[in-house]
Amino acid sequence: NQLRGEGREIARGGNTFTGTYGDGKQLGGQATLVYSDGTRYEGAISGGQQTGEGVLVYADGTRYEGGFQNGNFHGSGILTYANGVKLEATFENGAATGRTVTTYPDGTRVESE
């Protein structure tokens, strides 16, 4: 039996995938991934990886909303740390590049290139 259509898979390690299957494999499109440590991703996937627009919330409350490519932050995004510091940037392979805007909980904004 091969999975087809919408479904939910709970892997041996406790990670959960909810999305679309075809020929027994996870397909691209919108999905929800919940990892065993409590981290949660909702958004686009391709080839079983976060690719496209999505929201990733870590177990500690740190949140990233924006683009992904092959599971890394990629493109425009906002990373809000659990301590309230917010980083707006363009990301490439998981790292902020170019112009960034950091906003601190007290409202202080720092722009850098």
C-alpha positions in Angstrom: 0.0 0.0 0.0 1.3 3.4 -1.0 0.1 6.7 0.5 -1.8 8.9 -1.9 -3.6 12.2 -1.2 -3.8 14.1 2.1 -2.4 12.4 5.1 -0.3 12.5 8.3 2.8 10.6 9.0 4.5 10.2 12.4 8.1 9.1 12.0 9.9 6.8 14.3 11.8 9.8 16.0 8.5 11.6 16.7 8.5 14.1 13.8 5.1 14.6 12.2 4.4 15.5 8.6 0.9 16.5 7.5 0.4 17.2 3.8 0.0 15.6 0.4 1.4 12.2 -0.7 1.8 10.5 -4.0 3.3 7.1 -4.7 4.1 6.7 -1.0 6.3 9.9 -0.9 5.8 13.4 0.5 4.9 15.7 -2.4 5.4 19.5 -2.7 2.8 22.0 -1.7 1.6 23.2 1.6 2.4 21.1 4.6 2.8 21.2 8.4 5.9 19.7 10.0 6.1 19.2 13.8 9.5 18.1 15.1 9.9 16.0 18.2 11.5 19.0 20.1 8.3 21.1 19.6 9.6 23.1 16.6 6.8 23.6 14.1 6.9 24.6 10.4 3.9 25.6 8.3 4.3 26.5 4.7 5.6 25.3 1.3 7.7 22.2 0.9 9.4 20.5 -2.1 11.3 17.3 -2.0 10.5 16.9 1.7 12.3 20.2 2.6 11.1 23.7 3.5 11.2 25.5 0.1 9.0 28.6 -0.6 7.2 30.8 1.9 6.6 29.6 5.4 6.6 30.1 9.2 9.0 28.3 11.5 8.5 28.5 15.2 11.2 26.9 17.5 10.4 25.3 20.8 11.8 28.3 22.6 9.4 30.7 20.9 11.9 32.1 18.3 9.9 32.6 15.1 11.0 33.1 11.4 8.5 34.1 8.8 9.6 34.4 5.1 11.3 32.5 2.4 13.0 29.1 2.6 15.2 27.1 0.2 16.3 23.5 0.9 15.4 23.9 4.5 17.3 27.2 5.1 16.1 30.8 5.5 16.4 32.2 2.0 15.0 35.5 0.6 13.1 38.2 2.6 12.3 37.2 6.1 11.7 38.4 9.7 13.4 36.5 12.5 12.0 37.3 15.9 14.0 35.9 18.8 12.3 34.6 22.0 13.8 37.7 23.8 11.8 40.0 21.5 14.7 41.2 19.3 13.5 41.3 15.7 15.7 41.0 12.6 14.4 42.0 9.2 16.7 40.9 6.4 17.3 39.1 3.2 18.7 35.7 3.9 20.9 33.5 1.8 21.5 29.8 2.8 20.4 30.6 6.4 22.5 33.8 6.9 21.4 37.4 6.8 23.0 39.3 4.0 23.0 42.9 2.8 20.8 45.5 4.6 19.4 44.4 7.9 17.1 46.2 10.4 17.2 45.0 14.0 14.5 46.2 16.4 14.9 45.8 20.1 12.0 45.3 22.6 12.5 48.9 23.9 11.8 50.2 20.3 15.4 51.0 19.4 16.1 50.3 15.7 19.5 49.6 14.2 20.0 49.6 10.4 23.1 48.1 8.9 24.5 47.1 5.5 
